[in-house]
Amino acid sequence: MARFKQDKRAQKELSQTLKLAEVKAEDYDTVFYPGGHGPMWDLAEDPNSIALLESFYNAGKPIALVCHSPGVLRHVTYKGEPLLKGKRVTGFTNGEEEEVQLTKVVPFLVEDELLRLGAIFEKLKNWQPFSIIDGRLITGQNPASSTSTARDLLKVLGQQAVAATS
């Protein structure tokens, strides 16, 4: 924060970012939700976030979420069903949440919520990098999975580009 408070250029750029409600799927190839606990309180319940994710997915575009962000999909639907139903996914595990001692603080446990929605939840040992591609849905387990999740997203985007030119 100290560095940011001194960086006038960064402050100006961030002051001019789009509001989530202004982001349109037709203007972008994909959406990537980074992790952290914050999305569980705001984006998981935000109608603009839910609509944005649905619009990207319905448009045939990939979406990627890592760490706690797969929990943001809790209200996202596809063809009248939870988007996660029957999908192979990962996200921040109950064990990882226990290790950071926040199981009683978070509004829900990502692993439990994804399972409740009918997802096929997969995981590695706590804190190991792990990501899954299931069609146009890419998920990563924890902060260590950010790079592999981003690479998987680029791979899916590359496959779509090749398919579009074939």
Solvent accessible surface area in square Angstrom, and as a share of the most:
residue,aa,sasa,rsa
1,M,160,0.71
2,A,79,0.61
3,R,209,0.76
4,F,70,0.29
5,K,121,0.51
6,Q,145,0.65
7,D,58,0.30
8,K,145,0.62
9,R,185,0.67
10,A,29,0.22
11,Q,53,0.24
12,K,128,0.54
13,E,96,0.43
14,L,108,0.54
15,S,88,0.57
16,Q,122,0.54
17,T,85,0.49
18,L,97,0.48
19,K,143,0.60
20,L,55,0.27
21,A,55,0.42
22,E,87,0.39
23,V,34,0.20
24,K,93,0.39
25,A,8,0.06
26,E,136,0.61
27,D,96,0.50
28,Y,95,0.36
29,D,101,0.52
30,T,33,0.19
31,V,21,0.12
32,F,67,0.28
33,Y,12,0.05
34,P,88,0.55
35,G,28,0.27
36,G,34,0.32
37,H,50,0.22
38,G,41,0.40
39,P,16,0.10
40,M,2,0.01
41,W,126,0.44
42,D,85,0.44
43,L,45,0.22
44,A,0,0.00
45,E,86,0.39
46,D,40,0.21
47,P,101,0.63
48,N,65,0.34
49,S,0,0.00
50,I,28,0.14
51,A,57,0.44
52,L,10,0.05
53,L,0,0.00
54,E,39,0.18
55,S,46,0.30
56,F,1,0.01
57,Y,7,0.03
58,N,94,0.48
59,A,62,0.48
60,G,32,0.30
61,K,41,0.17
62,P,0,0.00
63,I,0,0.00
64,A,0,0.00
65,L,0,0.00
66,V,3,0.01
67,C,4,0.03
68,H,3,0.01
69,S,0,0.00
70,P,0,0.00
71,G,0,0.00
72,V,0,0.00
73,L,1,0.01
74,R,51,0.19
75,H,82,0.37
76,V,1,0.01
77,T,59,0.34
78,Y,66,0.25
79,K,170,0.72
80,G,74,0.72
81,E,79,0.35
82,P,45,0.28
83,L,5,0.02
84,L,1,0.00
85,K,115,0.49
86,G,48,0.47
87,K,39,0.17
88,R,100,0.37
89,V,0,0.00
90,T,0,0.00
91,G,0,0.00
92,F,7,0.03
93,T,2,0.01
94,N,32,0.16
95,G,25,0.24
96,E,0,0.00
97,E,2,0.01
98,E,109,0.49
99,E,102,0.46
100,V,60,0.34
101,Q,153,0.68
102,L,53,0.26
103,T,42,0.24
104,K,192,0.81
105,V,89,0.51
106,V,14,0.08
107,P,66,0.41
108,F,21,0.09
109,L,41,0.20
110,V,2,0.01
111,E,14,0.06
112,D,68,0.35
113,E,12,0.05
114,L,0,0.00
115,L,88,0.44
116,R,156,0.57
117,L,17,0.08
118,G,35,0.33
119,A,9,0.07
120,I,90,0.45
121,F,27,0.11
122,E,49,0.22
123,K,103,0.44
124,L,85,0.42
125,K,162,0.69
126,N,48,0.25
127,W,89,0.31
128,Q,81,0.36
129,P,75,0.47
130,F,41,0.17
131,S,23,0.15
132,I,5,0.03
133,I,51,0.26
134,D,32,0.17
135,G,53,0.51
136,R,55,0.20
137,L,1,0.01
138,I,0,0.00
139,T,1,0.00
140,G,0,0.00
141,Q,0,0.00
142,N,0,0.00
143,P,81,0.51
144,A,52,0.40
145,S,0,0.00
146,S,46,0.30
147,T,73,0.43
148,S,34,0.22
149,T,0,0.00
150,A,38,0.30
151,R,162,0.59
152,D,27,0.14
153,L,10,0.05
154,L,120,0.60
155,K,113,0.48
156,V,7,0.04
157,L,39,0.20
158,G,34,0.33
159,Q,100,0.45
160,Q,59,0.26
161,A,58,0.45
162,V,100,0.58
163,A,70,0.54
164,A,87,0.68
165,T,120,0.70
166,S,122,0.79
